[in-house]
Amino acid sequence: MKCTLPALLVSLLLSFNAWAITLQDAKNNALVGEQINGYLAVIKSSAEIDALVTDINAKRLQHYQRIAQKNGLSTASVAKLAAEKAIEAANTGHVYQDKQGVWHTK
């Protein structure tokens, strides 16, 4: 079951797009960034972006908890793996945080 963990994490990261502004739009416009802890951060705040990030992070937490429970891992370790996959999969122009906490644009 552990071999499907990366695929589940990637699908989670790409599946939240029910807002007026989609996650992809927010990433493409550098409004949000991927943190090293597996959660999104607001880069340029607005009510819509703040709400989008809050919603996505809540869903990510629930998903990380489910995956952790299924695989006997901690939620934090699942979130860290998800962060690595999200940063690795980020497109050019997307914002991400490095291990020192410094923000970069890919």
N, C-alpha and C positions, 0 to 999 in steps of 0.2 A: 504494500500500500504506500510505502514511503516514496516509491519511484514516481508516483503521480502528484506528489506534493508540489514540485515546481510548476507543473501544468495548471494545477488548481490555483496557485498563487497568481500566475500570469492572467488567467481568465478573470479572477477577482479584480485585479487592477485595471482591466480593460472593460469591465462590464457596467460601470456606474455612469450612465449618461442620460438619466431621466430629467435633468434640470433644463431650464431655458438655455443656460450656457452649459455645454457639456464639459465633462472632465477633459476631453481631448482639446476642446477649444481653450479651456483655461490653461492647459499645459502649453499649447501652441503659442499662446499669448503671454507666457511667463507670468501668469497670475497666481499660479500655485507651483510648489516644488516638492519633490520627493525627499523626505528626511531619511536619515540613516536608521531611524527607529521603526520604519515600516508604515509611517503615516504621512499624510499630506500636510504641508504648511501653507499658509496664506502668504503670498509674496506681495501682492497689491490688494489691499483690503477694500471690500465693498460688501453691502448686505448680502448680495447674491453669492459672491465668492465665499464669504464666511459661512453662509448656510450650506453651500455645496461641500465645503471641506468638513464641516461638522458632521454632515450626513454620511459622507464617504468614510470618514474615520470611524464613525460608530459602526458602520457595516463591516469595515475592515477588521475591527476588534472582534466582532461576533464571528466572522469567518476565521480569523486566526485562532480564536478559542476552539472552534469546532475542529479545525485541522490539528491543533495541538492535542486535543483530547483523543482524537482518532489514532494519532501516531505516538502517543506517550511522550510528548515534548512540552516544553514550556511555551506559553503564548509569546513571550519575548523572543525566544529563539525562532519561532515561526515568523514573527514580524520582522526580525533581522534578515532572515532568508528572503522574505518578500521584498524588503528594501533593496537587497542586492540585485534581485531579479528585475525590479522596477527601474533601478538606475541603469542596469546593463541594457535594458530594453528601451530606455529613453531615446527619443528622436533628437536630431539636431535642433537646437533652440530651446529644448526643455531644461528646466532648472532642477538641480539636485544638490544635495548636501554631501560633502565628503566625510571621511571618518574623523576629521578634526573639527567638524561642524561648520566648515566654510562652504558658502554657496558658490556654485559654478553654473555656467550655461554650457550645455553639451554642444 
